[in-house]
Amino acid sequence: MARGQRKSNKKLKFSFEEKRNKKRILSTSTEQDQELDFYLPTDVLVLIFTLLSFRDTSRAAGVCRRWRAAAATVQNLGKPPLLLHLPRYGYQRYKFFDLSLSRSDSLSLPICRRGKLYYVRDRWMLFFKASMQTLTLFCPYTRESVQLPRLSEEFKGAAFSGLPKSPDCVVFAITISEHTHATISSCRPGDDTWTTVTYQSQHPFHSCIWSCVVACNGCFYCMSPSGHVGVYDPMQRTWTVFNGDHDHLVEGISLHKRRWFTAEHSGDIFLVRTCVIDGLTIYKLDQTEFNWLKVTDFGGLTIFVSPKGSYIKDNMPGRMRDCIFFSEDKYFTRYSLHHGRYFSDCFIRPKDTDEAVWIDAPEDNSVLEGSRSQQASKK
């Protein structure tokens, strides 16, 4: 009897173990099926996350390890420049709008009061104070400033070629008179005086389009309303006006119905032309023949245009690629090359601002976050 009971107990034990194993196999197979159903390749996840805002991507990073890794890849993309709203009155704060976060921060910049902004590049601003007759380079994030020598000559436009601490940085001021004469002043940060020379152009150069002044390859490129390109070389101290093929830029278009913006990228100069009739067109400057060639494929780049300096970025989130973002248009804020139309759903401009420009974001966001916490504590 004991032997029979032992055999029956072993049979029952084996049957229970088989049932458990079957349940484990079924459960693991169903889990694998569910994983396969919801599994997405990493490159597909990265593509999806590039279409999301920074905030939504951060939320998606908390789902699992794979999603966190994909989100980290997307968040390592380049930061878009901030939209800097200039206050209408000197005592008001300067507002910085972040497209990636849809968030606005502000800074108090007393040094910029009663100054006229002429140019923005990287993280630096170039502004002029008429009371002192001086141009000043200023970084709003670090509060560093470089005051340039007193400038006695009158000028209409100004720009600079790089970071003020760089030995290659040159500040450039220009005015056009009598259609063929260009008075150009230049200096480097740390110089005691400006070098001013009046040049006579080979071809008529009636005036400058100040939104088309750009530094590239150590030279300053300017454009006239007639399409001529003028180049100033600070090393050789030469001013040359090229009479290239530019009829397709100006024919049949009245001046008040078109706008031009130039920007530099990887040693090339691009021109963005907006027109009520023809829409938006992008051109690239052939620097050997000095002709403007139409660009049909922009290769996923993003342009941020403003009258005081424009940027071209090549590492933006997917939803921002092949787009042109405008700083101060009243009716629209971006143009999509893929859709071939304008959109006005990016941001809302504050009512108490006169103009807006693009400026590169700070390396450390705590500069703006600290100002936000100070404002909250005051309230």
ZADONU-986086 format. One record per atom (N, C-alpha, C): residue in three letters; x, y, z. Coordinates in steps of 0.1 Angstrom, whole numbers, plus 2048, in hexadecimal, padded with zeros to 3 digits. Layout:
N
ALAXYZ...
// end
This chain:
379
MET8087F4800MET800800800MET80980C800ALA81480C807ALA81C818808ALA82281B7FAARG82780F7F4ARG82C8117E6ARG8228177DDGLY8168137DDGLY80C8187D4GLY8098267D6GLN80982A7E3GLN8068387E6GLN8128417E1ARG81E83C7E3ARG8298447DEARG8298467CFLYS82583B7C7LYS82483C7B9LYS8198467B5SER80E8467BCSER80384F7B8SER80785D7BCASN80E85F7C7ASN81386D7CAASN81D8727C0LYS8268697BBLYS82F86E7B1LYS8288727A4LYS81E86A7A0LYS81686D794LYS80F87B795LEU80987D7A1LEU80388A7A4LEU80D8957A3LYS8198937A9LYS82389E7A9LYS8288A179BPHE82A896793PHE82E899785PHE8238A077DSER81789C77FSER80C8A3778SER80B8B277CPHE80D8B5789PHE80D8C378DPHE8188CB787GLU8248C5787GLU8308CC781GLU82E8CE772GLU8288C476BGLU8258C675DGLU81C8D175ALYS8118D2763LYS8088DD761LYS80E8EB763ARG8178EB76EARG81E8F8771ARG8278FC765ASN82E8F2760ASN8378F5755ASN8308FA749LYS8248F3746LYS81B8F873BLYS81790673DLYS813909749LYS80F91774CLYS81A92174AARG82691D74FARG83292674DARG83592873EILE83491D736ILE83791E728ILE82C927721LEU81F925725LEU81592D71FLEU81693C723SER81A93E730SER81B94C735SER82795372ETHR83294C72DTHR83E952726THR83B954717SER83494B711SER83194D703SER828959701THR81E95A709THR815966708THR81C97370BGLU825973715GLU82D97F717GLU83698270BGLN83C978705GLN84597B6FAGLN83C9806EEASP83097A6ECASP82797F6E2ASP82498E6E4GLN8219916F1GLN81D99F6F4GLN8299A86F2GLU8369A46F5GLU8419AC6F3GLU8439AE6E4LEU8419A36DCLEU8439A46CELEU8389AD6C8ASP82C9AD6CEASP8219B66C9ASP8259C56CBPHE82B9C86D7PHE82E9D56DAPHE83C9D96D8TYR8449D16D2TYR8529D46CFTYR8549DD6C3LEU85C9E76C5LEU8609F06BALEU86F9F16B9PRO8759F16AEPRO8839F26ADPRO888A006B2THR894A016B7THR899A0D6BDTHR899A186B3ASP89DA166A6ASP89DA2169DASP88FA2769AVAL885A1E69BVAL877A2369AVAL873A2B6A6LEU877A276B2LEU874A2E6BELEU87BA3C6BDVAL887A3C6B9VAL88EA496B8VAL887A536AELEU883A4D6A3LEU87BA55699LEU86EA5A69FILE868A526A6ILE85BA576ACILE85EA626B7PHE868A606BFPHE86BA6A6C9PHE870A776C4THR876A776B8THR87AA846B2THR86EA8C6AELEU863A866ADLEU857A8E6A9LEU84FA936B6LEU854A8F6C2LEU84EA946CELEU855AA06D3SER84FAA76DCSER855AB26E3SER85FAAD6EEPHE867AB56F3PHE871AB16FDPHE86AAAC709ARG85FAB270DARG858AAE719ARG852AA0717ASP84CA9D70CASP846A90709ASP850A85708THR85CA89702THR867A7F701THR86CA7B70FSER86DA85718SER871A82726SER867A7972DARG85AA7B72AARG850A72730ARG851A6472BALA854A6371EALA855A55717ALA861A4E71CALA86BA55721ALA878A4F726ALA875A47732GLY86AA49739GLY867A41745GLY860A34743VAL85DA30737VAL856A24734VAL85EA17737CYS86AA17731CYS873A0B732CYS881A0F72EARG88AA0572FARG898A0872CARG89AA0C71DARG894A04715ARG895A07706ARG890A14703TRP885A18708TRP87FA25705TRP889A3070BARG88EA2E717ARG897A3771DARG8A4A3A714ALA8A9A2F70EALA8B5A30706ALA8B1A376F9ALA8A6A356F3ALA8A1A3C6E7ALA89FA4B6EAALA899A4E6F6ALA897A5C6F9ALA8A4A636FBALA8AEA5C701ALA8BBA62703ALA8C1A666F6THR8C0A5D6ECTHR8C5A606DFTHR8BFA6C6D9VAL8B2A6E6DAVAL8ABA7A6D5VAL8AEA866DCGLN8AFA856EAGLN8B2A916F2GLN8C0A966F0ASN8C9A8E6EAASN8D7A926E7ASN8D8A9A6DALEU8CCA9C6D4LEU8CCAA46C8LEU8CFAB36CBGLY8D2ABB6C2GLY8D5AC96C4GLY8C9AD16C9LYS8CCADB6D1LYS8C2AE46D6LYS8BFAEF6CCPRO8B2AF16CAPRO8AFAFC6C1PRO8B2B0A6C8PRO8B4B146C0PRO8B7B216C6PRO8AAB266CDLEU8ACB2F6D7LEU8A1B356DELEU89CB416D7LEU88FB446D8LEU889B506D2LEU88AB5B6DCLEU892B656DALEU894B706E3LEU88BB7C6E0HIS882B7F6E8HIS879B8A6E7HIS87FB966EDLEU881BA16E5LEU886BAD6EALEU87BBB66F0PRO87DBBB6FDPRO872BC2703PRO870BD06FCARG864BD56FEARG861BE26F8ARG867BED700TYR868BEB70DTYR86EBF5716TYR87ABEF71DGLY883BF8721GLY890BF3726GLY88FBEC733TYR886BF073BTYR885BEA749TYR87FBDC749GLN879BD773DGLN873BCA73DGLN87DBBF73BARG879BB373EARG882BA873DARG882BA272ETYR88DB9C72BTYR88FB9571ETYR88AB8771FLYS881B84716LYS87AB77716LYS880B6D70CPHE883B61711PHE889B56709PHE87FB4B707PHE87BB486FBPHE872B3D6F9PHE879B316F3ASP876B256F9ASP87CB186F5ASP872B106EELEU874B0E6E1LEU86BB066D8LEU86AAF86DDSER875AF26E1SER875AE46E5SER86CAE16F1LEU86BAEB6FALEU864AE9707LEU857AF1707SER855AF96FDSER849B026FDSER849B0A70AARG854B1070DARG855B1771AARG85DB24719SER859B2E720SER85FB3B71FSER865B3F72DASP871B4472CASP879B49738ASP87DB57735SER881B5E73FSER885B6C73DSER891B70746LEU898B7A741LEU8A4B7F748LEU8A4B8E748SER8A9B94753SER8AABA2754SER8B8BA674FLEU8B9BAE744LEU8C6BB173ELEU8C8BC073EPRO8CCBC674APRO8CDBD574APRO8D7BDB740ILE8E2BD373DILE8ECBD8734ILE8E7BDB726CYS8DCBD5722CYS8D7BD6715CYS8CDBE2714ARG8CABE971FARG8C0BF371FARG8C5BFF716ARG8BCC0570FARG8BFC10706ARG8CAC0D6FBGLY8CAC006F8GLY8D3BFC6EEGLY8CCBF66E2LYS8D1BF76D6LYS8CBBF26CALYS8D2BE56C6LEU8CBBDA6C5LEU8D0BCD6C1LEU8D3BCD6B2TYR8DFBC96AETYR8E2BC86A0TYR8E4BBA69BTYR8E9BB16A3TYR8EDBA469ETYR8EDB9A6A9VAL8E9B8E6A6VAL8EAB836B0VAL8F1B776A9ARG8FAB716B0ARG901B656ABARG905B5C6B7ASP903B4F6B6ASP906B466C0ASP8FFB4A6CDARG906B4E6D8ARG8FFB526E4ARG902B616E7TRP906B686DDTRP90AB766DFTRP902B806D8MET900B8C6DDMET8F9B966D7MET902BA26D5LEU900BA96CALEU907BB56C6LEU8FEBC16C6PHE8FFBCA6D0PHE8F6BD66D0PHE8FEBE36D2PHE8F7BEE6CEPHE8FEBFB6CDPHE8F6C056D6LYS8FEC0C6DELYS8F9C176E6LYS8FDC246E1ALA8F3C2C6DCALA8F5C386D5ALA8FBC436DFSER8F8C426ECSER8FDC4C6F5SER90CC4B6F7MET911C3E6F5MET920C3C6F7MET927C3A6EAGLN91FC386DFGLN925C366D2GLN92EC296D2THR929C1F6D9THR931C136DATHR928C066D6LEU92FBFD6D0LEU929BF06CELEU92EBE66D9THR925BDE6DETHR928BD56E9THR924BC76E6LEU92CBBD6E8LEU929BAF6E7LEU925BAA6F5PHE919BA36F6PHE914B9F703PHE90EB91702CYS911B8870CCYS90AB7B70DCYS900B7C718PRO8F3B7A715PRO8E9B7C720PRO8E9B7172ATYR8EFB65727TYR8EFB5A731TYR8FAB5B73BTHR906B5F737THR911B60740THR914B6F745ARG90DB7873EARG90EB87741ARG91CB8C73EGLU924B85736GLU930B8A731GLU92EB94726SER936B9E726SER935BA971CSER943BAD717VAL944BB170BVAL950BB6705VAL94DBC46FEGLN952BCE704GLN94FBDC6FEGLN95ABDF6F4LEU955BE36E8LEU95EBE66DDLEU961BF56DDPRO96CBF96D6PRO970C076D6PRO964C106D1ARG965C1D6D4ARG95CC276D0ARG95CC286C1LEU950C286BBLEU94FC286ACLEU94AC366A8SER952C3E6A1SER94EC4B69DSER947C4B690GLU949C41688GLU943C4167BGLU934C3C67CGLU92CC41674GLU91EC3D674GLU91DC2F66CPHE914C27670PHE912C1A66APHE904C1666ALYS900C0D661LYS8F2C09660LYS8F0BFB664GLY8FABF2663GLY8F9BE4667GLY906BDF66DALA906BD5675ALA912BD067BALA910BC167EALA91BBBA67FALA91BBAB681ALA928BA7687PHE929B9B68BPHE936B96690PHE937B8768CSER944B8268BSER947B75684SER948B6968DGLY948B6B69AGLY949B5F6A3GLY949B636B2LEU94DB5A6BALEU94DB5C6C8LEU958B676CCPRO954B716D4PRO95EB7C6D7PRO96BB776DDLYS96CB6C6E4LYS978B676E9LYS981B606DESER97BB5E6D3SER983B576C8SER98CB616C1PRO998B5D6BEPRO9A1B676B7PRO99CB6A6A9ASP993B636A3ASP98EB65696ASP982B6F696CYS97EB736A1CYS972B7B6A2CYS975B8969DVAL96CB8E693VAL96DB9B68EVAL95FBA268EVAL95FBAE692VAL952BB6693VAL952BBF687PHE947BBF680PHE946BC6673PHE93ABD0673ALA93DBDC66FALA932BE666EALA933BED660ILE927BEF659ILE927BF364BILE91CBFD649THR91EC07640THR914C0F63BTHR916C1262CILE90CC13624ILE90DC15616ILE908C23612SER910C2960ASER90CC37605SER90FC385F6GLU907C405F0GLU909C445E1GLU909C375D8HIS902C2D5DDHIS900C205D5HIS90DC185D2THR919C1F5D3THR925C175D0THR92FC185DAHIS92DC205E5HIS937C225F0HIS932C1A5FCALA93CC13602ALA939C0B60EALA944C0F618THR93FC15624THR948C1862FTHR947C0D639ILE952C0663BILE953BFA643ILE95DBFC64FSER958BF965BSER961BFA667SER962BEC66CSER96EBE8671SER970BDB676SER97ABDC682CYS978BD268BCYS982BD1697CYS980BC469DARG989BC06A5ARG989BB46ADARG987BB76BCPRO980BAE6C3PRO97FBB16D2PRO98DBB36D8GLY98EBBE6DFGLY99BBC16E5GLY9A3BCC6DEASP99FBCF6D1ASP9A5BDA6CAASP9A2BE76D0ASP9ABBF16CEASP9A9BFF6D4ASP9A1C076CATHR9A2C056BDTHR99CC0D6B3THR995C046A8TRP98DC0B6A1TRP987C04695TRP98FC08689THR98FBFE67FTHR995C01672THR989C04668THR989C10663THR97EC1565ATHR984C1964DVAL97DC13642VAL981C15635VAL975C1762CTHR975C21623THR96AC23619THR96EC1D60CTYR966C14607TYR969C0D5FATYR95FC115F0GLN964C105E3GLN95BC135D8GLN958C055D1SER94BC025D0SER947BF55CASER949BF55BBGLN94CBE95B6GLN94DBE75A7GLN93FBE85A1HIS935BE35A8HIS927BE35A3HIS91EBEA5ADPRO913BEF5A8PRO90ABF75B1PRO905BEE5BDPHE907BF35C9PHE903BEC5D5PHE8FBBF75DDHIS8EEBF75DAHIS8E6C035DFHIS8E5C035EESER8E3BF85F5SER8E2BF7603SER8E3BE8607CYS8E3BE6614CYS8E4BD8619CYS8D6BD461EILE8D3BC761CILE8C8BC0623ILE8CEBBB630TRP8CBBC163BTRP8D2BBE647TRP8CFBB064CSER8C4BAA648SER8C1B9C64CSER8C9B92644CYS8D1B9863ACYS8DAB90632CYS8E8B92634VAL8ECB9763FVAL8FAB98643VAL8FEB8C64BVAL909B85646VAL90DB7864CVAL91CB7764BALA922B71656ALA930B6E656ALA932B60651CYS93CB5E648CYS93EB50643CYS94DB4F63EASN954B45643ASN962B4363FASN96BB4F641GLY969B5664CGLY971B6164FGLY96EB6E648CYS963B6E640CYS95FB7A638CYS951B7E63CPHE94DB8A639PHE93FB8F63BPHE938B9062DTYR92CB8A62CTYR925B8A620TYR918B93622CYS916B9C618CYS90BBA5619CYS903BA460CMET8F6BA860CMET8EEBA7600MET8E6BB45FESER8E5BB85F2SER8DEBC45EFSER8D0BC05EAPRO8C6BCA5EAPRO8B9BC75E5PRO8B8BC25D6SER8C3BC65CFSER8C3BC25C1SER8C9BB45BFGLY8CEBAE5CAGLY8D3BA05C9GLY8E2B9F5C8HIS8E9BAB5C8HIS8F8BAA5C8HIS8FDBA55D5VAL909B9F5D5VAL90FB9A5E1VAL91CBA15E3GLY91DBA75EFGLY92ABAE5F2GLY931BA65FDVAL93EBA55FCVAL946B9D605VAL952BA660ATYR952BA6618TYR95DBAD61FTYR967BA3625ASP974BA4621ASP97EB9B627ASP986BA3631PRO984BA163EPRO98BBA9649PRO99ABA6649MET99FB9B644MET9ADB98644MET9B4BA1639GLN9AEBA162DGLN9B3BA8622GLN9AEBB7621ARG9A4BB9629ARG99DBC762AARG999BCB61CTHR991BC2615THR98CBC4608THR97DBC3608TRP976BCB600TRP968BCA5FETRP965BC85EFTHR95EBBD5ECTHR95CBB95DETHR94DBB75DCVAL948BBC5D1VAL93ABBA5CDVAL939BB25C1PHE932BA65C1PHE932B9D5B6PHE924B9F5AFASN925B9F5A2ASN919BA059AASN916B93594GLY910B8A59CGLY90DB7C598GLY8FFB7C592ASP8FAB7058FASP8EDB6E589ASP8E3B6E595HIS8DBB79596HIS8D2B7A5A0HIS8C4B8059BASP8C2B8058EASP8B6B85589ASP8AAB7D58EHIS8ACB70590HIS8A0B68594HIS89CB6B5A2LEU8A4B735A9LEU8A0B765B7LEU898B835B8VAL898B8B5AEVAL892B995AFVAL888B9B5A4GLU888B94599GLU87EB9758EGLU870B95593GLY868B9E58FGLY859B9D592GLY855B9E5A0ILE85EBA25A9ILE85ABA25B7ILE85DBB05BDSER853BB75C2SER856BC45C8SER85DBC25D6LEU864BCC5D9LEU86DBCB5E5LEU865BC95F2HIS85ABCF5F3HIS852BCE600HIS84BBC1601LYS84BBB95F7LYS844BAC5F7LYS84EBA05F9ARG85ABA25FBARG864B985FDARG86DB9A609ARG872B8F60FARG87BB9061AARG886B86617TRP892B8A61BTRP89EB81619TRP8A5B7F626PHE8AAB73628PHE8B2B70634PHE8BEB67630THR8CAB6A635THR8D5B61632THR8DAB5B63EALA8E0B4F63DALA8E5B47648ALA8F1B3F643GLU8FAB3C64CGLU906B34648GLU905B2664FHIS90AB1C647HIS90AB0E64DHIS915B07646SER91FB0264ESER92AAFA649SER931B0063DGLY933B0E63EGLY93BB15634GLY932B19628ASP926B16627ASP91DB1A61CASP913B24621ILE90EB2D618ILE905B3761BILE8F8B34614PHE8EDB3461CPHE8E0B32616PHE8D7B3E617LEU8CFB4060ELEU8C6B4B60DLEU8B7B4660EVAL8AFB4C617VAL8A1B49618VAL89AB55613ARG892B53608ARG88AB5E603ARG87BB5B604THR874B6360BTHR866B6260DTHR85FB6D604CYS854B695FECYS84DB725F5CYS83EB6E5F5VAL836B795F4VAL827B775F5VAL823B6E5E9ILE829B705DDILE825B6A5D1ILE82BB5C5D0ASP838B5B5D1ASP83FB4E5CEASP841B455DAGLY83DB4A5E6GLY83EB425F2GLY84DB435F7LEU852B385FCLEU85FB37602LEU869B2F5F9THR875B345F7THR87FB2D5EFTHR88DB2F5F6ILE895B245F5ILE8A2B245FBILE8ACB235F0TYR8B7B2B5F1TYR8C2B2C5E8TYR8CFB295EFLYS8D9B255E7LYS8E6B235EDLYS8F0B2B5E4LEU8F9B325EALEU903B3A5E3LEU90EB325DDASP910B335D0ASP91CB2D5CAASP927B375CCGLN931B345D4GLN93BB3D5D8GLN946B3F5CETHR945B385C3THR94FB3A5B8THR94AB435AEGLU93DB415AAGLU937B4A5A0GLU92EB545A6PHE92BB535B3PHE922B5C5BAPHE915B5D5B4ASN90FB515B1ASN901B505ADASN8F9B495B8TRP8ECB4C5B8TRP8E3B465C1TRP8DDB3A5BBLEU8DFB2E5C0LEU8D9B215BBLEU8CEB1D5C3LYS8C3B195BDLYS8B7B155C4LYS8BAB075CBVAL8B5B065D7VAL8B7AF95DFVAL8AAAF25DFTHR8AAAE55DATHR89DADD5DATHR89DAD45E6ASP8A8ACF5EBASP8A8AC65F6ASP8B1ACC601PHE8ABACF60CPHE8B2AD5617PHE8B8ACB621GLY8B6ABF61FGLY8BDAB4626GLY8BAAB4635GLY8AEAB8639GLY8AAAB7647GLY8AFAC2650LEU8B5ACC64ALEU8BAAD8652LEU8AEAE0657THR8B1AE9661THR8A7AF2666THR8ADB00666ILE8A5B0A662ILE8A9B18661ILE8A1B2066BPHE8A8B28673PHE8A1B3267CPHE8A5B3F677VAL89CB47672VAL89FB5466BVAL89AB5F674SER8A2B6A674SER89EB7767ASER8A6B82674PRO8A1B8E674PRO8A8B9966EPRO8B6B9C674LYS8B9B97680LYS8C5B9A687LYS8CFB8E688GLY8CCB84680GLY8D5B7867FGLY8CDB6C67ESER8D1B63675SER8CAB56673SER8D3B4A675TYR8CDB3F678TYR8D4B3367CTYR8CFB27673ILE8D9B1E670ILE8D5B11669ILE8DAB06672LYS8D1AFD676LYS8D5AF267FLYS8D2AE5678ASP8DBADB67AASP8DAACE674ASP8D7AC367DASN8D5AC568AASN8D3ABA693ASN8C6ABC69CMET8BCAC1695MET8AFAC469CMET8A6AB869DPRO89DAB86A7PRO893AAE6A7PRO88BAAC69AGLY886AA0697GLY880A9D68AGLY875AA7686ARG86DAAB690ARG861AB368CARG865AC1688MET872AC568BMET877AD2687MET87FAD367BARG882AC7675ARG88BAC6669ARG883ACB65DASP88BAD0653ASP886AD5646ASP87BAE0649CYS87EAE8653CYS875AF3656CYS87CB00657ILE876B0B655ILE87BB19657ILE873B1F662PHE879B2366DPHE872B2A678PHE875B39677PHE86AB41678PHE86CB4F677PHE86BB55685SER872B60687SER872B66695SER867B70698GLU863B7868EGLU85AB83691GLU850B86686ASP84BB7B67FASP840B7D676ASP833B7E67DLYS82AB87679LYS81DB89680LYS813B7E67DTYR815B76672TYR80AB6D66ETYR80EB5E66EPHE81BB5B66DPHE81FB4D66EPHE82DB4C674THR830B40679THR83DB3E681THR846B3467AARG841B2C672ARG84AB2266BARG845B1E65ETYR84EB19655TYR84BB14648TYR851B06647SER848AFD643SER84CAEF641SER84FAEC632LEU85CAE862FLEU85FAE5621LEU858AD861DHIS856ACF626HIS84FAC3623HIS841AC561FHIS83AACE626HIS82CAD1623HIS82AADC619GLY834AE4618GLY834AEF60EGLY82AAFA613ARG829AFD620ARG820B07625ARG824B0D632TYR81EB18636TYR821B1E643TYR818B1964EPHE81EB1A65APHE816B16666PHE818B22670SER80EB23679SER80FB2D683SER80BB28691ASP810B1B694ASP80CB156A0ASP818B126A9CYS823B196A8CYS82FB166B0CYS82FB1E6BDPHE82DB2A6BDPHE82EB326C9PHE826B3F6C7ILE823B456D2ILE81CB526D3ILE825B5D6D8ARG826B686D1ARG82FB726D5ARG829B7B6DFPRO831B7F6E9PRO82BB886F3PRO828B966EDLYS81EB9C6F3LYS819BA96EDLYS822BB46F0ASP82ABB36FBASP832BBF6FFASP841BBE6FATHR842BB86EETHR84FBB76E8THR84FBBE6DAASP85ABC36D6ASP85CBCA6C9ASP860BC16BEGLU86ABB96C1GLU870BAF6B7GLU875BA36BEALA879B996B6ALA87EB8D6BCALA889B886B3VAL893B816B9VAL89EB7C6B1VAL8A1B6E6B7TRP8A9B666AFTRP8ADB596B3TRP8BBB5A6BAILE8BDB526C5ILE8CAB526CCILE8CCB446D1ASP8D8B3F6D0ASP8DBB316D4ASP8D8B2F6E3ALA8D3B236E6ALA8D0B206F4ALA8DCB1F6FDPRO8DBB2270APRO8E7B21712PRO8EBB12714GLU8F8B10717GLU8FDB0371AGLU8F7AFD726ASP8F4B06730ASP8EEB0173DASP8E1B0873EASN8D6B0073EASN8C9B0673FASN8C6B0B74DSER8CEB09757SER8CBB0E764SER8CCB1D765VAL8D2B2375BVAL8D2B3275AVAL8C4B37759LEU8BCB32750LEU8AEB3674ELEU8A5B30759GLU8A8B2475EGLU8A0B1E768GLU8A1B26775GLY8AEB2B778GLY8B0B33784GLY8A8B40784SER8A7B46778SER89FB52777SER890B4F779ARG88CB43775ARG87EB40776ARG87AB3E785SER883B3778CSER881B3579BSER881B427A3GLN88AB4C79EGLN88AB597A5GLN87DB607A3GLN878B60797GLN86BB66794GLN860B6079DALA860B5379EALA856B4C7A5ALA856B4F7B4SER862B517B9SER864B547C8SER85FB637CALYS861B6C7C1LYS85CB797C2LYS84DB7A7C3LYS847B717BBLYS838B717BALYS832B6B7C7
// end
